[in-house]
Amino acid sequence: MESSVNPIFKIISAFAIFLLFNLLPPFAGLSPQGQRVIAVVLLAIVLWATEALPVGISSLLVLILLGVTKSVPSANDLFHGFRSPILYFLVGVMAMGGAIVKSGLALRAAKVFLRGAGGSSKRLFANCLLSLPPLALILSSAITRNAILLPAYQETFRQMNLPREDGLVKSIVLTLGLLNPFASSAFMTGGLAPMTTSTLVGGLSWWRWFFLMSLPYYVLLLLGGLWTYWVNPSPQRSFEQKELKKTLPLTSEEKRVIAVLALTSFLWIIDFWHGWHPAIPALIAAALLATPGIGVLSWKELEKTIPGSTFFVLGASLSLAQALITTGAAAWFAQSLAHSIILLQGLDQVVILMLILMVSIVHLGIANMSACIALLIPITTTLAMALKMNPIVFGLIVSIVVDAVILYPVQTATNILAYETGLIGGRDVLKVGLGLLVLTSLVILFVALPWWSLLGVPLNIK
């Protein structure tokens, strides 16, 4: 009975918060539509974070409430998120993941991982964590890396006979879902988030970005890995390495999948020449991998690699983020917090902590990283000027916090792939995410700010 009462209580709580916020008197400067959107956001966060309902159903409920409360002006606005190329990019990379499993490449990679671990589970986790920065040089997108690494590690867990609840399983999957993007964002071209930040901040070359951001991101990656491993205890175990040294020739299926992956990566690398969105090469890969004689997946197998819940979750969260922006609710909330921060002028460290908290709260509602950064940087730039602080520093902090502080499973596309494996839950993400909030604050205060000042980007301006 307890297991049935608990979800019902969570659902009732979510709707109670939704109704309460709608019934509150109008807020100064906030439109009625904006107030209704914030109410839907609060309900969505509770449902997504607590997993009171399957995330796909929660996402459909979000769309229904946005529509029936007339929080958005038209059906086009309601389904805005489903027109996003990010959804179709995910379709492509999930197809790539399915082909890696079907062809046997996942099993081959699992043997490589196990051989590199030398029979130690602790070393297996360390190899996973430390491999992310060099892999980011080859595959800049964390989503793409997850499409390849998650199936390989799932096969590794099967080879080791590890249950879903094992701490090592959770540590590796959470590392790929939450920490993986840090390796990308150390490079300006590592994803839409750093590209958006560098564009809005202005005046940063590729190398300038790397020198400024690599140290904070790599320190955060290391500390986040230690935290993730610590909160998911797993007994140190040794595993058999029989058959691992045998390297069989690549099969025809493996060669075809590798050829498609290489073509897709090449098309991503030369995007400066053809100008295609990354979703286009990803869809080309999906089409090739399901083409008879070329690919390895049947159409039915391709359909199975693309969970419907992922499509609904990401589409709904993007629609919700767009509604927050178009109704002015996100800007109203961020500016309200910014006005409070101005009162702390002269207390530099407290100002930075409040800025981190403000960005974390706004990012709860705006899951799209680029949209969140695009909204916050102009607001924080104005805030920095009012405080006689460096707007570039505020912009860089926004980028790091949006990347690092993830508190529920469907808050980022990278973590959605990890969550869809069924190996981690909302509580696992929240536990690691709260620790990352603390670690991010410490890294920004005691690593990033002194480092940036040393490189000629101080916090305070004269």
C-alpha positions in Angstrom: 0.0 0.0 0.0 2.9 2.4 0.8 4.3 2.3 -2.7 0.9 3.3 -4.2 0.2 6.1 -1.6 3.6 7.7 -2.1 3.2 8.5 -5.9 -0.4 9.7 -5.3 0.8 12.1 -2.6 3.5 13.4 -5.0 0.9 13.9 -7.8 -1.5 15.7 -5.4 1.3 17.9 -4.1 2.3 18.8 -7.7 -1.3 19.9 -8.6 -1.6 21.7 -5.3 1.4 23.8 -6.1 0.0 24.4 -9.6 -3.4 25.6 -8.3 -1.9 27.6 -5.5 0.4 29.6 -7.8 -2.5 30.2 -10.2 -4.7 31.5 -7.3 -2.1 33.9 -6.0 -2.7 37.6 -6.6 -1.1 38.9 -9.8 2.6 39.8 -9.5 3.8 43.2 -10.5 5.4 43.1 -13.9 4.3 39.5 -14.6 1.6 38.8 -17.2 -1.3 36.4 -16.4 0.0 34.1 -19.0 3.4 34.2 -17.5 2.0 33.4 -14.1 0.2 30.4 -15.5 3.3 29.2 -17.3 5.4 29.4 -14.0 2.6 27.3 -12.4 3.0 24.6 -15.1 6.8 24.7 -14.7 6.5 24.1 -10.9 4.2 21.2 -11.5 6.5 19.8 -14.2 9.6 20.0 -12.0 7.9 18.2 -9.1 6.6 15.4 -11.4 9.9 15.0 -13.4 12.1 15.2 -10.3 10.0 12.7 -8.2 9.0 10.4 -11.0 5.5 10.3 -9.5 4.3 9.5 -13.1 6.3 8.0 -16.0 8.2 10.9 -17.5 6.4 10.5 -20.8 3.0 10.9 -19.2 4.2 13.9 -17.2 5.4 15.5 -20.4 2.0 15.0 -22.1 0.4 16.5 -19.0 2.6 19.6 -19.3 1.4 20.1 -22.9 -2.2 19.6 -21.9 -2.0 22.2 -19.1 -0.2 24.7 -21.3 -3.0 24.3 -23.8 -6.1 24.3 -21.5 -4.9 27.2 -19.4 -4.2 29.2 -22.6 -0.6 29.9 -21.4 0.5 30.0 -25.0 -1.3 31.9 -27.8 -1.5 29.2 -30.4 -1.1 25.5 -31.2 2.1 26.4 -33.0 3.5 27.8 -29.8 2.3 24.8 -27.8 4.2 22.4 -30.0 7.2 24.6 -30.6 9.5 22.1 -28.9 8.6 19.4 -31.4 10.0 21.4 -34.3 13.4 21.7 -32.6 16.2 20.0 -34.6 17.5 18.7 -31.2 14.8 16.0 -31.2 15.9 14.7 -34.6 19.5 14.9 -33.6 18.6 12.5 -30.8 16.8 10.2 -33.2 20.0 9.9 -35.2 22.3 9.3 -32.3 19.9 6.7 -30.8 19.9 4.9 -34.1 23.7 4.9 -33.9 23.6 3.5 -30.4 21.3 0.7 -31.5 23.5 -0.2 -34.5 26.6 -0.3 -32.2 24.8 -2.9 -30.1 23.4 -4.9 -33.0 26.6 -5.1 -34.9 28.7 -6.4 -31.9 30.8 -3.2 -31.6 29.4 -2.7 -28.1 30.6 -6.1 -27.0 34.0 -5.4 -28.6 34.2 -2.1 -26.8 33.2 -3.8 -23.5 36.1 -6.1 -23.8 38.4 -3.2 -24.4 37.1 -1.4 -21.3 37.5 -4.6 -19.2 41.0 -5.2 -20.5 42.0 -1.6 -19.7 40.6 -1.9 -16.2 43.0 -4.8 -15.5 40.4 -6.7 -13.5 39.6 -3.7 -11.1 36.2 -2.2 -10.9 37.7 1.0 -9.4 40.0 1.4 -12.4 37.0 0.8 -14.8 35.3 3.9 -13.3 38.5 5.9 -13.4 39.1 5.0 -17.0 35.6 6.1 -17.9 36.0 9.5 -16.2 39.5 10.3 -17.5 38.7 9.2 -21.0 36.1 12.0 -21.5 38.5 14.9 -22.2 40.5 13.1 -24.9 37.3 11.7 -26.4 35.9 15.3 -26.6 38.7 16.1 -29.0 37.4 13.4 -31.4 33.7 13.7 -30.8 32.9 17.1 -29.5 29.2 16.4 -28.7 28.5 14.8 -25.4 25.2 13.4 -26.7 27.1 11.6 -29.5 29.6 10.2 -27.1 26.8 8.9 -24.9 25.2 7.2 -28.0 28.4 5.3 -28.4 29.6 4.8 -24.7 26.3 4.0 -23.0 25.6 0.8 -25.1 29.2 -0.2 -24.6 29.1 0.2 -20.8 25.8 -1.6 -20.6 27.4 -4.5 -22.3 30.3 -4.2 -19.9 27.9 -4.5 -16.9 26.4 -7.6 -18.5 29.8 -9.1 -18.9 30.5 -8.4 -15.2 27.1 -9.7 -14.1 26.4 -6.4 -12.3 22.8 -5.7 -11.1 21.0 -2.4 -11.9 21.3 -1.3 -8.3 25.1 -1.7 -8.1 26.9 1.5 -7.2 29.5 1.1 -10.0 26.7 0.9 -12.6 25.1 4.1 -11.2 28.5 5.9 -10.9 29.4 5.3 -14.6 26.0 6.1 -16.0 25.7 9.3 -13.9 29.2 10.3 -15.0 28.2 9.9 -18.7 24.9 11.7 -18.1 25.9 14.6 -15.8 29.7 15.0 -16.1 30.3 14.2 -19.7 29.3 17.7 -21.0 32.1 19.3 -19.0 34.7 17.7 -21.3 32.9 19.3 -24.3 32.4 22.7 -22.8 36.1 23.1 -22.2 36.3 23.8 -25.9 34.4 26.8 -27.5 33.2 24.5 -30.3 32.2 21.7 -27.9 28.5 22.4 -28.1 25.7 25.0 -28.4 26.1 26.1 -24.8 29.7 27.3 -25.1 29.1 28.7 -28.6 26.1 30.7 -27.3 28.1 32.0 -24.4 31.1 33.0 -26.4 28.9 34.8 -29.0 27.0 36.8 -26.3 30.1 37.6 -24.2 32.1 38.5 -27.3 35.8 38.9 -27.8 36.8 35.3 -27.1 38.9 33.3 -29.5 38.9 29.5 -29.5 42.2 29.4 -27.6 41.2 32.2 -25.2 38.1 30.2 -24.3 40.1 27.1 -23.7 42.6 28.8 -21.5 39.9 30.4 -19.4 37.5 27.5 -19.1 39.5 24.2 -19.3 40.9 24.5 -15.8 37.5 25.1 -14.0 35.8 22.4 -16.1 38.5 19.8 -15.6 38.7 20.4 -11.9 34.9 20.2 -11.7 35.0 17.0 -13.8 37.5 15.4 -11.4 35.7 16.5 -8.2 32.3 15.6 -9.6 33.6 12.1 -10.5 34.9 11.6 -6.9 31.6 12.8 -5.5 29.6 10.6 -7.8 31.7 7.5 -6.9 31.5 8.4 -3.2 27.7 8.7 -3.0 27.2 5.4 -5.0 29.3 3.0 -2.9 30.3 -0.2 -4.6 32.6 -2.9 -3.1 35.9 -3.1 -4.8 35.8 -6.2 -6.8 38.0 -8.1 -9.2 36.6 -9.8 -12.3 37.8 -12.5 -14.5 39.6 -11.6 -17.7 39.3 -14.8 -19.5 38.9 -14.5 -23.3 39.6 -10.7 -23.1 43.0 -11.0 -24.9 41.5 -12.7 -27.9 40.9 -10.0 -30.6 38.7 -11.3 -33.4 38.6 -9.7 -36.9 36.0 -7.1 -37.5 32.8 -8.5 -39.0 31.1 -7.1 -42.1 28.4 -5.5 -39.9 30.9 -3.9 -37.6 32.8 -2.4 -40.6 29.6 -1.0 -42.1 28.7 0.6 -38.8 32.2 2.1 -38.3 32.0 3.5 -41.9 28.7 5.2 -41.1 30.0 6.6 -37.8 33.1 7.9 -39.6 31.1 9.5 -42.3 28.8 11.2 -39.7 31.7 12.4 -37.6 33.4 13.8 -40.8 30.2 15.7 -41.7 30.0 17.2 -38.2 33.6 18.3 -38.4 33.2 20.1 -41.7 30.0 21.9 -40.7 31.8 25.2 -41.3 31.8 24.3 -45.0 28.3 22.9 -45.6 26.5 24.8 -42.8 24.2 21.9 -41.9 22.7 21.6 -38.5 24.2 18.6 -36.6 20.7 16.9 -36.8 21.1 16.4 -40.6 24.2 14.2 -40.5 22.6 12.3 -37.6 19.5 11.6 -39.6 21.7 10.6 -42.6 23.3 8.0 -40.2 19.9 6.7 -39.1 18.8 6.3 -42.7 22.0 4.5 -43.8 21.9 2.2 -40.7 18.4 1.1 -41.6 19.0 0.8 -45.4 19.1 -2.9 -46.5 22.5 -3.9 -47.7 24.2 -1.0 -46.0 22.9 -0.8 -42.5 22.4 -3.4 -39.8 19.0 -2.4 -38.4 15.6 -3.3 -39.7 12.9 -0.6 -39.6 11.3 -2.3 -36.6 14.6 -2.5 -34.8 15.2 1.2 -35.6 11.8 2.1 -34.0 12.8 0.2 -30.9 16.0 2.3 -30.5 14.0 5.5 -30.2 11.8 5.5 -27.1 8.6 7.6 -27.4 9.1 9.0 -23.9 12.4 10.6 -24.9 10.7 12.4 -27.8 7.8 13.6 -25.6 10.0 14.7 -22.7 12.4 16.7 -24.8 9.7 18.3 -26.9 7.6 19.2 -23.9 10.5 20.7 -22.0 11.5 22.8 -25.0 7.9 24.0 -25.5 7.8 24.9 -21.8 11.1 26.8 -22.0 9.8 28.7 -25.0 6.6 29.6 -23.2 8.6 30.9 -20.2 10.6 33.1 -22.6 7.8 34.4 -24.9 5.5 35.3 -22.0 8.3 37.2 -20.3 8.0 34.9 -17.2 11.7 33.8 -17.3 13.0 37.4 -17.7 10.7 38.6 -14.9 11.9 36.0 -12.5 15.6 36.4 -13.3 15.3 40.2 -13.1 13.5 40.0 -9.7 16.4 37.9 -8.4 18.9 40.2 -10.0 17.4 43.2 -8.1 17.9 41.4 -4.9 21.5 40.7 -5.7 22.2 44.4 -6.3 21.5 45.0 -2.6 24.5 42.8 -1.8 27.0 45.2 -3.5 30.4 45.0 -1.9 30.0 41.4 -0.7 31.7 39.8 -3.7 31.6 36.2 -2.7 27.9 36.4 -1.5 27.0 38.1 -4.9 28.6 35.2 -6.8 26.8 32.6 -4.7 23.5 34.4 -5.3 24.3 34.5 -9.0 24.9 30.8 -9.0 21.7 30.1 -7.2 19.7 32.4 -9.6 21.1 30.6 -12.6 20.4 27.2 -11.1 16.8 28.1 -10.3 16.1 29.6 -13.8 17.7 26.5 -15.4 15.1 24.3 -13.6 12.4 25.8 -15.8 14.4 26.3 -19.0 15.9 22.9 -19.8 17.3 24.1 -23.1 20.9 25.1 -22.3 21.3 27.6 -25.2 17.9 29.2 -24.5 18.7 29.5 -20.8 22.1 31.1 -21.5 20.7 33.4 -24.2 18.1 34.7 -21.6 20.4 35.0 -18.7 23.6 36.6 -20.1 22.0 39.9 -21.1 20.3 40.1 -17.6 23.5 39.2 -15.8 25.5 41.6 -17.9 23.3 44.5 -16.8 23.6 43.2 -13.2 27.4 43.1 -13.4 27.6 46.7 -14.7 25.3 47.9 -11.9 27.6 46.2 -9.4 30.8 47.5 -11.1 31.8 43.9 -11.8 33.1 42.3 -15.0 30.2 41.2 -17.3 32.5 38.6 -19.0 33.0 36.9 -15.6 29.3 36.8 -15.0 28.7 35.3 -18.5 31.3 32.6 -18.0 29.7 31.7 -14.6 26.3 31.4 -16.2 27.7 29.0 -18.8 29.4 26.8 -16.1 26.4 26.7 -13.8 23.9 25.8 -16.6 26.3 23.0 -17.6 26.9 21.7 -14.1 23.8 22.0 -11.9 21.3 19.3 -13.1 18.7 18.3 -10.5 16.2 16.1 -12.3 16.7 13.4 -15.0 15.2 15.2 -18.0 16.8 18.6 -17.5 19.4 18.0 -20.3 19.4 16.0 -23.5 22.7 14.4 -22.6 21.2 13.0 -19.3 18.0 11.9 -21.0 20.0 9.3 -22.9 21.5 8.1 -19.6 18.2 8.1 -17.9 16.5 6.1 -20.7 18.8 3.1 -20.0 16.8 2.6 -16.8 20.0 2.3 -14.7 19.5 5.6 -12.9 16.5 7.3 -11.3 15.4 10.8 -10.2 16.8 10.3 -6.7 20.3 9.4 -8.1 20.4 12.5 -10.3 19.2 14.8 -7.5 21.8 13.4 -5.1 24.7 14.0 -7.5 23.2 17.3 -8.7 23.0 18.8 -5.2 26.7 17.9 -4.6 27.6 19.4 -8.0 25.8 22.6 -6.9 28.1 22.9 -3.9 31.2 21.8 -5.9 30.4 24.3 -8.7 30.2 27.1 -6.1 33.5 26.1 -4.6 35.3 25.7 -8.0 34.0 29.1 -9.2 35.0 30.9 -6.0 38.4 29.3 -5.4 39.6 28.1 -8.8 37.8 30.0 -11.6 37.9 33.5 -10.3 41.6 33.5 -9.2 42.5 31.8 -12.5 40.6 34.3 -14.7 42.1 37.2 -12.8 45.5 35.8 -13.4 44.7 35.6 -17.2 43.5 39.3 -17.2 39.8 38.8 -16.6 39.3 40.0 -13.0 35.9 40.0 -11.2 35.9 43.7 -10.4 36.4 46.5 -12.9 37.6 50.0 -12.2 
